Amino acid sequence: MIPVDQTERNDRLSERLATRGFRFTPQRRHVYELLRQASDHPTAEEVFLRVKQAMPEIALATVYNCLDALVQCGLVRLVNLHRGATRYCANMKEHWHFHCDACESVFDVAVADDTVRAGVALPWGFKAERYETAIHGLCPACGNGRKG
C-alpha cells in the first residue's frame, strides 16, 4: 500500500506535469523523488546512476528527458556553478548555493526574502522574479583540514 503523503505527492506531480503537457510516468516519479531526497545537487549522470539502482532498465536519455520535464514544470531548478556539469535541485524556495572549491560539494543556504533583495539595485523598469546566487569557498570539512 502506498502511503497517503506519497499518493498526494504523486497527484501533485501528475497535475504539474499535465499543466505543461507531460504525462506522469514511473521514471519521472523516480527521478523527482530522488531529487527531493538528495541534498547534494546531483548531475544528470549521478541521477542516472542512482535511479538505475531501482530501475535497471532506465536509459540516460530518459533521465535527461525526465529532468527537462521537471525543470519546465517548475519542480526542479538547474544549478550551474563554474564550468562544471549542470546540477539539479528540487528545493524551490528562494535560497543560495555554497560551492566548496576543494571537494566540489554544493550546499543550500537558506535566506530570508529581504536578505535576497537587500542591496540589489536593478535598473529602472526591471523586475526580479528570482535570484540565483552562488557563494564559493571551503565547506567546514575542507576548511578544518586546511593548513594555514
C-alpha positions in Angstrom: 0.0 0.0 0.0 1.3 3.5 -1.0 1.5 5.9 2.0 -1.0 8.8 1.8 1.6 11.5 1.6 3.3 9.7 -1.3 -0.1 9.4 -3.1 -0.7 13.2 -2.6 2.8 14.0 -3.9 2.2 11.7 -6.9 -1.1 13.6 -7.5 0.6 17.0 -7.3 3.4 15.8 -9.6 0.9 14.4 -12.1 -1.1 17.7 -12.0 2.1 19.9 -12.5 3.3 17.7 -15.4 -0.2 17.7 -17.0 -0.4 21.5 -17.0 2.7 21.6 -19.2 1.6 18.7 -21.4 3.7 16.0 -19.9 2.5 12.5 -18.7 3.1 11.2 -15.3 5.4 8.2 -15.7 7.2 6.0 -13.2 10.5 7.2 -14.5 9.6 10.9 -13.8 8.3 10.0 -10.4 11.6 8.1 -9.5 13.8 11.0 -10.8 11.7 13.6 -8.9 11.7 11.6 -5.6 15.4 11.1 -5.9 16.0 14.8 -6.3 13.6 15.6 -3.4 15.6 13.4 -1.1 19.1 14.4 -2.5 20.8 17.3 -0.7 23.9 17.1 -2.8 22.6 18.6 -6.1 23.5 15.7 -8.3 24.4 15.9 -12.0 22.3 14.2 -14.6 24.8 11.3 -14.7 24.6 11.0 -10.9 20.8 10.9 -11.1 21.0 8.2 -13.7 23.3 6.0 -11.7 21.1 6.4 -8.6 17.8 5.8 -10.4 19.3 2.9 -12.2 19.6 1.0 -8.9 15.8 1.0 -8.6 15.0 0.9 -12.3 17.8 -1.0 -14.1 16.1 -0.7 -17.5 16.2 3.2 -17.5 18.3 4.9 -20.1 20.5 8.0 -19.7 18.4 9.8 -22.4 15.2 9.0 -20.4 16.8 10.6 -17.3 17.7 13.7 -19.3 14.1 13.9 -20.6 12.7 13.5 -17.1 15.0 16.3 -15.8 14.0 18.6 -18.6 10.3 18.0 -18.0 10.7 18.6 -14.2 12.6 21.8 -14.9 10.0 23.0 -17.4 7.2 22.3 -14.8 9.0 24.4 -12.2 9.5 21.3 -9.9 13.3 21.3 -10.2 15.9 24.0 -10.8 19.1 24.0 -12.7 22.2 24.8 -10.7 25.2 26.0 -12.9 28.4 26.6 -11.0 31.6 27.5 -12.7 32.3 25.3 -15.7 31.2 22.1 -14.2 28.3 19.9 -15.2 24.8 21.2 -14.6 23.4 20.1 -11.2 19.7 19.7 -10.2 17.9 21.0 -7.1 14.3 20.2 -6.0 14.4 22.9 -3.3 12.2 25.6 -5.0 12.3 28.0 -2.1 14.5 31.1 -2.5 18.0 30.1 -1.5 21.6 30.4 -2.4 24.1 27.8 -3.1 27.5 27.4 -1.5 30.1 25.6 -3.6 33.2 24.2 -1.9 36.1 24.8 -4.1 38.1 21.9 -2.6 35.6 19.0 -2.6 33.2 20.3 -5.2 30.2 19.8 -2.9 27.2 22.1 -3.2 25.1 23.1 -0.2 21.8 25.0 0.1 22.0 28.3 2.0 18.6 29.4 3.3 18.0 33.2 3.2 15.1 35.4 4.1 13.3 37.2 1.2 14.5 40.6 2.4 18.1 39.3 2.5 17.9 38.2 -1.1 16.7 41.5 -2.3 18.9 43.7 0.0 21.5 45.7 -1.8 20.4 44.7 -5.3 19.8 47.8 -7.3 18.1 46.9 -10.6 17.9 49.4 -13.5 14.7 51.3 -13.7 11.8 49.2 -15.1 13.4 45.8 -14.3 11.6 43.4 -12.0 13.4 40.4 -10.5 11.4 37.2 -10.4 14.0 35.0 -8.7 17.6 35.2 -7.7 20.5 32.8 -8.3 23.4 33.3 -6.0 26.5 31.1 -5.7 29.0 31.5 -2.9 32.4 29.9 -3.3 34.8 28.9 -0.6 35.5 25.9 1.7 32.9 23.8 3.5 33.6 23.0 7.2 35.2 19.6 6.5 37.6 21.1 4.0 38.2 24.3 5.9 39.1 22.4 9.1 41.7 20.3 7.3 43.3 23.3 5.7 46.7 24.3 6.7 47.4 28.0 7.1 
